[in-house]
Amino acid sequence: MSDQINLFTIGFTQKSAQKFFDTLKESGIKTVIDTRLNNISQLAGFTKKRDLEYFLKTISNIDYVHLLDLAPTKDILDEYKKKKRDWETYEQKFLQLIADRQIEKKVSPDLMDGACLLCSEAKPHLCHRRLVAEYLNGKWGNISICHL
């Protein structure tokens, strides 16, 4: 593959709805790819699945896709969040999971180009959306990653 893929990531916590949607619109995002395991909880606020899909389309004409193959399992997430395991263990388990799932065969470069991986974490360094982006770049070798 040679064509450059521009892939973005964003977390919604610590952002107002205005900042969140303005950032996506100004970045020229075509599709938001929800990588959360749970996207319907009350904690999701303005990013609850049905609301988010509506807001994205209405405010910015951005498509919405929820891909559970890009989300951690409940076990991996609970071990990290509830049992307070270290990030390195979480990262190893999550990378093994997406390798086992062969996500590079389940998503297309066309879908990823101009897309934005969404999850809740404010910063990408301790977030699985960064791991997904870096994993795909490792497989395809042509992804420019921008964390919004």
C-alpha positions as a Python dict, from the first residue, in 0.01 Angstrom:
ca = {
    (1, 'M'): (0, 0, 0),
    (2, 'S'): (130, 342, -83),
    (3, 'D'): (-151, 593, -54),
    (4, 'Q'): (-125, 790, 268),
    (5, 'I'): (-409, 732, 516),
    (6, 'N'): (-490, 1018, 751),
    (7, 'L'): (-628, 871, 1072),
    (8, 'F'): (-731, 1081, 1370),
    (9, 'T'): (-814, 993, 1730),
    (10, 'I'): (-1014, 1181, 1992),
    (11, 'G'): (-1136, 1133, 2347),
    (12, 'F'): (-1446, 1314, 2464),
    (13, 'T'): (-1380, 1360, 2835),
    (14, 'Q'): (-1267, 1706, 2947),
    (15, 'K'): (-1421, 1853, 2630),
    (16, 'S'): (-1741, 2049, 2595),
    (17, 'A'): (-1980, 1939, 2320),
    (18, 'Q'): (-1895, 2258, 2130),
    (19, 'K'): (-1519, 2194, 2149),
    (20, 'F'): (-1567, 1826, 2055),
    (21, 'F'): (-1784, 1887, 1746),
    (22, 'D'): (-1590, 2198, 1634),
    (23, 'T'): (-1263, 2001, 1651),
    (24, 'L'): (-1403, 1718, 1439),
    (25, 'K'): (-1554, 1956, 1184),
    (26, 'E'): (-1240, 2172, 1155),
    (27, 'S'): (-1026, 1860, 1107),
    (28, 'G'): (-1234, 1749, 809),
    (29, 'I'): (-1333, 1417, 965),
    (30, 'K'): (-1551, 1199, 739),
    (31, 'T'): (-1636, 921, 984),
    (32, 'V'): (-1618, 879, 1360),
    (33, 'I'): (-1534, 522, 1452),
    (34, 'D'): (-1650, 449, 1805),
    (35, 'T'): (-1402, 211, 1970),
    (36, 'R'): (-1577, 197, 2308),
    (37, 'L'): (-1708, -126, 2452),
    (38, 'N'): (-1991, 59, 2626),
    (39, 'N'): (-2129, 357, 2438),
    (40, 'I'): (-2470, 386, 2603),
    (41, 'S'): (-2387, 460, 2967),
    (42, 'Q'): (-2498, 780, 3136),
    (43, 'L'): (-2129, 873, 3170),
    (44, 'A'): (-2113, 906, 2792),
    (45, 'G'): (-2311, 1231, 2808),
    (46, 'F'): (-2344, 1384, 2460),
    (47, 'T'): (-2158, 1085, 2311),
    (48, 'K'): (-2420, 820, 2379),
    (49, 'K'): (-2454, 609, 2063),
    (50, 'R'): (-2787, 732, 1922),
    (51, 'D'): (-2731, 1093, 2031),
    (52, 'L'): (-2378, 1099, 1893),
    (53, 'E'): (-2483, 955, 1559),
    (54, 'Y'): (-2752, 1225, 1530),
    (55, 'F'): (-2526, 1513, 1642),
    (56, 'L'): (-2242, 1414, 1408),
    (57, 'K'): (-2470, 1395, 1105),
    (58, 'T'): (-2669, 1709, 1189),
    (59, 'I'): (-2387, 1936, 1303),
    (60, 'S'): (-2105, 1831, 1072),
    (61, 'N'): (-2237, 1573, 820),
    (62, 'I'): (-1999, 1313, 970),
    (63, 'D'): (-2081, 943, 953),
    (64, 'Y'): (-2078, 724, 1265),
    (65, 'V'): (-1972, 361, 1298),
    (66, 'H'): (-1941, 154, 1616),
    (67, 'L'): (-1679, -121, 1576),
    (68, 'L'): (-1663, -358, 1872),
    (69, 'D'): (-1365, -535, 1712),
    (70, 'L'): (-1164, -225, 1801),
    (71, 'A'): (-1278, -225, 2165),
    (72, 'P'): (-1124, -409, 2458),
    (73, 'T'): (-1313, -698, 2614),
    (74, 'K'): (-1495, -641, 2942),
    (75, 'D'): (-1241, -866, 3116),
    (76, 'I'): (-940, -669, 2992),
    (77, 'L'): (-1106, -337, 3071),
    (78, 'D'): (-1223, -443, 3419),
    (79, 'E'): (-881, -579, 3509),
    (80, 'Y'): (-723, -245, 3420),
    (81, 'K'): (-989, -7, 3557),
    (82, 'K'): (-1131, -193, 3858),
    (83, 'K'): (-833, -399, 3969),
    (84, 'K'): (-592, -114, 3893),
    (85, 'R'): (-349, -319, 3686),
    (86, 'D'): (-62, -141, 3519),
    (87, 'W'): (-83, 8, 3169),
    (88, 'E'): (184, -226, 3029),
    (89, 'T'): (-26, -532, 3114),
    (90, 'Y'): (-337, -373, 2961),
    (91, 'E'): (-143, -275, 2648),
    (92, 'Q'): (-1, -628, 2603),
    (93, 'K'): (-341, -792, 2646),
    (94, 'F'): (-517, -545, 2417),
    (95, 'L'): (-253, -573, 2142),
    (96, 'Q'): (-280, -952, 2160),
    (97, 'L'): (-659, -923, 2136),
    (98, 'I'): (-659, -706, 1823),
    (99, 'A'): (-390, -926, 1666),
    (100, 'D'): (-605, -1234, 1735),
    (101, 'R'): (-906, -1053, 1588),
    (102, 'Q'): (-696, -954, 1284),
    (103, 'I'): (-853, -610, 1280),
    (104, 'E'): (-640, -512, 979),
    (105, 'K'): (-861, -750, 775),
    (106, 'K'): (-1188, -628, 927),
    (107, 'V'): (-1145, -258, 851),
    (108, 'S'): (-1057, -112, 515),
    (109, 'P'): (-803, 160, 441),
    (110, 'D'): (-1091, 349, 272),
    (111, 'L'): (-1289, 351, 597),
    (112, 'M'): (-987, 460, 800),
    (113, 'D'): (-881, 746, 571),
    (114, 'G'): (-1025, 1066, 714),
    (115, 'A'): (-1174, 875, 1006),
    (116, 'C'): (-1140, 950, 1375),
    (117, 'L'): (-1116, 677, 1639),
    (118, 'L'): (-1326, 774, 1940),
    (119, 'C'): (-1307, 671, 2301),
    (120, 'S'): (-1346, 840, 2636),
    (121, 'E'): (-988, 897, 2755),
    (122, 'A'): (-887, 1262, 2733),
    (123, 'K'): (-527, 1189, 2630),
    (124, 'P'): (-412, 922, 2382),
    (125, 'H'): (-101, 793, 2558),
    (126, 'L'): (-298, 569, 2799),
    (127, 'C'): (-577, 482, 2559),
    (128, 'H'): (-654, 188, 2334),
    (129, 'R'): (-745, 416, 2040),
    (130, 'R'): (-374, 500, 2007),
    (131, 'L'): (-289, 129, 2015),
    (132, 'V'): (-541, 58, 1737),
    (133, 'A'): (-399, 337, 1519),
    (134, 'E'): (-39, 229, 1578),
    (135, 'Y'): (-121, -139, 1523),
    (136, 'L'): (-287, -64, 1188),
    (137, 'N'): (8, 152, 1086),
    (138, 'G'): (237, -137, 1174),
    (139, 'K'): (35, -365, 947),
    (140, 'W'): (-23, -121, 660),
    (141, 'G'): (272, 115, 700),
    (142, 'N'): (106, 419, 546),
    (143, 'I'): (-94, 583, 824),
    (144, 'S'): (-39, 935, 945),
    (145, 'I'): (-183, 950, 1299),
    (146, 'C'): (-311, 1274, 1447),
    (147, 'H'): (-446, 1287, 1805),
    (148, 'L'): (-705, 1563, 1839),
}
